[in-house]
Amino acid sequence: MKLFADMHVHSKFSIDGTSTMEEYCLTAEKTGSRIICFTEHVDFNSMEKNLSIIKDNRTQNFVVDDYFCEINRLRKKYSSLTLLMVLRILTRFY
């Protein structure tokens, strides 16, 4: 069964992402997926507790202009794909 859409992926724009947006696009082309939703974490809090693990987010360097430029570049290059985006912005410690 082919996966039509992947609605929750984190690229290297998120502190917890490991792949580039383009790598996801290439994988989608190979697997027949048509929709990718990049759901990036933009964490401005210094630490985040997630599943009892505390992450230090001070190393995150999210540049919103770079993010939108990359999405737009990939939309042109991979016109057969629908590329969606979501930004989850955190500004405080939970």
C-alpha positions, 0 to 999 in steps of 0.5 A, a space after each residue: 500500500 502506498 502512502 498518499 500523504 505524510 502529514 507530520 515530518 520534521 526537517 532539519 529546520 526543527 531541532 529534532 529533525 534529521 533530514 532535509 526538506 529535499 530528502 523528504 521530497 526525494 523519498 516521496 517521489 520514490 514511494 509515490 507519496 503526493 503530500 508532505 506537511 513539514 511540522 517544524 518546532 520553533 522552540 524559544 524556551 531554553 529547555 523543553 521536557 518531552 517524554 521525561 527527557 529535557 532538551 536544551 533548545 539554546 542551539 536552535 537557529 531557526 531563520 524564518 526567511 530561510 524556511 520560507 525560501 526553501 519551501 518555495 524553492 522545493 514547491 517549484 522543483 517538485 511541482 508534482 508534490 503538495 508541500 504544506 507547512 506548520 510552525 509550532 512555536 514554544 516560548 516557555 518551559 512546561 
